[in-house]
Amino acid sequence: MSATWYECKVKYRKTDDIGTQKVTTEPYLVDAISYTEAESRINEEMKAYVSEEFKITNIKVANYAEIHPFENADRWFKSKVTLMAYDEESGKERKTNMYLLVQANDVKEAYDNTIAAMKNTMGDYTIPAISESPIMDVFPYFSGEEGDLEQLERFNALKASKPEIVAVGDTGENIEDLIEVDSE
């Protein structure tokens, strides 16, 4: 079963680098099965980060198909990936868009991380857009049960991983060979 991600906007008093306090509203992402659980989870997560009062101003279902954390990255980027499939009945090419949330330090790294995330994709795809997301942090669901501990370890391993970047031309491959990767 795939995860349902909820974007929760939290309003609280934040102290900046020079010590000035101001009220800010920031979006966070939580993995939950309902709006009620999303509200409960964001309350628990924010209690650890915010010492004063905070208010949840909005909760909505986020349209991310997948979340890909990477180590040594401090920002989240929204990558639009267009999957292309050939419809044999009509003889036309069909395009389907999906959005990935990828952790990176800049747009180029977000592009490289998106390519790494899509490496096991069997079909053709393009990446028409990558933009910085306002998401401050992502809180995946882990119940603490044995199976979930494996998921937590995998999530943390992904956060700790760094994709292998091969420059086009270094291996003699052209860009189409890099994008079309066979699945095992």
Secondary structure, DSSP 4 states (H G I P E B T S, - for coil): ----EEEEEEEEEEE-TTS-EEEEEEEEEEE-SSHHHHHHHHHHHHHHH-SS-EEEEEEEE---SEEE--TT--EEEEEEEEEEEEETTTTEEEEEEEEEEEEESSHHHHHHHHHHHTTT--SEEEEEEEEE-----EE----SSHHHHHHHHHHHHHHH-------TTTSS--HHHHHS----
